[in-house]
Amino acid sequence: MAEFPGFLLMCALAVTLVVLFARGYQQQLLHKERMTALEKGVPVPSTPEPAPWSPRVYLLRGLIWSLAGAALAICLFGISSTSQRHESSVSKAYEAGQLAHNLDIPLDQAMQIVEKDQADRTQGPPTTIALLGLIPFAVGLAYLAFYYTDPSRKLGADQC
């Protein structure tokens, strides 16, 4: 389980590098096309104009981020709460018996030690890991707050 975050980080790094290299290659092809057109005296092809900016982009981003953050928090909470396993009474009694025999202490004292040890031991991720979902949720709320307070939206700039 300890290798999973490292693997996830390496996958994210690999995807980022592939996207950056693809973008750079696309820019090289565009540059080569323009240079060839200039050398031949042909008019330089125009680049496509980006779509006009709209405040509705912030609404879309806000909804995506906040819903993804809420889904992540729910998913992490579900994983952490279902992976919490409680040790059975039989295994606790067996462990207490072994401890009492090995340390030569009374069985009730060994049972108290086992109970305390079980309380300190966690099986699976803690439920507080679900709080990680609040990070993208907060980013989404920030986008939504910006969208609803943007003065250009109130002037009707986001009409389709």
C-alpha positions in Angstrom: 0.0 0.0 0.0 2.9 2.3 0.6 4.0 2.1 -3.1 0.6 3.4 -4.3 1.2 7.1 -3.7 4.6 6.9 -5.5 3.0 5.0 -8.4 0.2 7.6 -8.6 2.7 10.4 -8.6 4.8 8.8 -11.3 1.7 8.3 -13.5 0.7 11.9 -13.1 4.3 13.0 -14.0 4.2 10.7 -17.0 0.9 12.1 -18.3 2.1 15.7 -17.7 5.3 15.0 -19.7 3.4 13.4 -22.6 1.1 16.4 -22.8 3.9 18.9 -22.7 5.9 17.0 -25.3 2.8 16.7 -27.6 2.2 20.4 -27.2 5.8 21.3 -28.0 5.7 19.0 -31.1 2.5 20.7 -32.3 4.2 24.1 -31.9 7.2 22.8 -33.9 5.0 21.7 -36.7 3.2 25.0 -36.8 6.5 26.9 -36.9 7.8 24.6 -39.7 4.6 25.2 -41.7 4.9 29.0 -41.3 8.6 29.0 -42.2 8.0 26.9 -45.3 5.2 29.2 -46.3 7.4 32.3 -45.9 10.3 30.6 -47.9 7.9 29.9 -50.8 6.3 33.3 -50.7 2.9 31.8 -50.0 0.6 33.7 -47.5 1.2 32.5 -44.0 -1.7 30.4 -42.8 -3.7 32.0 -40.0 -4.0 30.4 -36.6 -7.5 29.7 -35.5 -8.9 32.4 -33.2 -9.7 31.3 -29.7 -13.4 31.2 -28.7 -14.6 34.5 -27.1 -14.2 34.6 -23.4 -17.4 34.1 -21.4 -17.9 34.3 -17.6 -19.9 31.0 -17.9 -16.5 29.3 -18.1 -16.2 30.0 -14.4 -19.6 28.4 -13.7 -18.5 25.3 -15.6 -15.2 25.1 -13.8 -16.8 25.7 -10.4 -19.4 23.0 -10.9 -16.7 20.5 -12.1 -14.3 21.2 -9.3 -16.9 21.3 -6.5 -18.8 18.1 -7.6 -15.5 16.3 -8.2 -14.3 17.3 -4.7 -17.6 16.2 -3.1 -17.4 12.9 -5.0 -13.8 12.4 -3.9 -14.7 13.1 -0.2 -17.6 10.7 -0.3 -15.4 8.0 -2.0 -12.5 8.4 0.4 -14.9 8.3 3.4 -16.5 5.2 2.1 -13.2 3.5 1.5 -11.9 4.4 4.9 -15.0 3.5 6.8 -15.5 0.1 5.1 -11.8 -0.9 5.4 -11.9 -0.4 9.2 -11.9 -3.9 10.6 -12.5 -4.8 14.2 -10.7 -7.8 15.6 -13.0 -10.6 16.8 -13.3 -11.5 20.4 -11.9 -14.9 19.8 -8.6 -13.5 18.4 -8.4 -11.0 21.2 -8.8 -13.7 23.8 -6.2 -15.9 22.0 -3.8 -13.0 21.9 -4.4 -12.2 25.6 -3.9 -15.9 26.5 -0.6 -15.9 24.6 0.5 -12.7 26.2 -0.4 -13.9 29.7 1.5 -17.1 29.2 4.6 -15.4 27.7 4.8 -12.6 30.3 3.5 -14.6 33.2 0.8 -12.1 34.1 -2.9 -12.6 35.0 -5.3 -13.1 32.1 -7.4 -10.0 32.9 -4.3 -7.8 32.8 -3.3 -9.3 29.5 -6.8 -8.7 28.2 -6.5 -5.0 29.2 -3.2 -4.7 27.3 -4.7 -6.3 24.2 -7.7 -4.0 24.3 -5.5 -0.9 24.6 -3.2 -2.2 21.8 -6.2 -2.8 19.6 -7.5 0.7 20.3 -4.1 2.1 19.2 -3.9 -0.1 16.1 -5.7 1.1 12.9 -6.7 -1.2 10.2 -6.9 0.7 6.9 -6.8 4.4 6.2 -8.3 6.8 8.8 -11.7 8.4 8.0 -10.0 11.9 8.2 -8.5 11.1 4.8 -11.9 12.1 3.3 -11.0 15.7 4.2 -8.7 15.7 1.1 -11.9 16.0 -1.0 -12.4 19.5 0.6 -9.5 20.9 -1.4 -11.0 20.6 -4.9 -14.4 21.3 -3.4 -13.1 24.7 -2.1 -11.5 25.5 -5.5 -14.9 24.8 -7.1 -16.6 27.1 -4.5 -14.1 29.8 -5.3 -14.9 29.6 -9.0 -18.6 29.7 -8.3 -18.2 32.7 -6.0 -16.3 34.5 -8.7 -18.9 33.7 -11.2 -21.8 34.9 -9.1 -19.9 38.1 -8.1 -18.5 38.9 -11.5 -19.9 42.3 -12.7 -19.7 41.5 -16.4 -22.1 38.6 -15.8 -24.6 41.0 -14.3 -24.4 43.2 -17.4 -25.5 40.3 -19.6 -22.1 39.5 -21.0 -22.7 35.8 -20.7 -25.7 35.6 -23.1 -25.4 32.9 -25.6 
